[in-house]
Amino acid sequence: MQTRNLPPYSHDRVFDEGRHAAERGTRAVMWITIAMMVLEIISGWWFNSMALLADGWHMSSHAVAIGLSSFAYAAARHYAQDSRFTFGTWKIEVLSGFTSAIFLLGIAVTMVFSSVERIFSPQPIHYLEAMIVAAIGLAVNVVCAIILGRAHDHHHEHHDHPHHHDLNLKSAYMHVIADAATSVLAIIALAGGWIYGWSWLDPVIGIVGAVLVAIWSKNLIIATGTVLLDREMDHPIVEKIRKVVEAGSVTVDTQITDLHVWRVGTRAYSCALSVVTNDKTLTPRRVHKQLAQHEEIVHATIEIHHVDNMEG
């Protein structure tokens, strides 16, 4: 993170480090996905295969979502010093992850409708061409997963905590994994249809794949929505704040009467708290020092009310 010279008692608005490895990884995966999408569309047109055309346009939605993830990293970096963003630009990345999850859910719904339609209106399948392209697509997705996996490992070298996920990178990774899973299922279904004549297997497995994609999408929507709505008062950091403040006074009569905690970075939190105490020596500066033992708390607003009788 870039270091700036700030006036005394001023606060930097950049609470989250740039993730250059993740940005490079998502950009590379975006171009690979676009190339595969173009290949499938051209192949479908050349071989007169509606299955390949449909898969190509299906991949276009993944290209858009992964492109959105790449754009979010660039936008967050570009506007990092923009004072209009009260707590920095990290939530641009989270918003991208949420939008990508919605895309993923839309893909699942489309897969269900297409599969049901194929059950009631079977279409001739070009098994050989479809299996070749599905195999190529699977190989491409494995490469993309490796690229994003390395970016993920680079992130965890610096942020080794189960709650500290790069949700934007996770959304791109989920798109790649979802596409890889559907490719595996497609190969199984096509093999069954080609060898045993089970044409019904293709749409049935399509529905199974759609259910898996929908579940991944739901989990990602919950994870990103939790951050966007600041619904994190059940996070362990909240109890840590209460413990360090209420146990840090020279008397036992110190209570946090109002506490708000929200995330401003992958592993950075801001808090605002109101304390009632009969400890006349307790000051905001001392509470700041107490909170400093938890490095994930990067910004705190503290209000202290001194009383003679805690029950009064």
Summary of the structure (lengths in Angstrom):
residues: 312
radius of gyration: 25.3
end to end distance: 47.2
largest distance: 85.2
contacts: 1017
relative contact order: 0.12
helix: 63%
strand: 10%
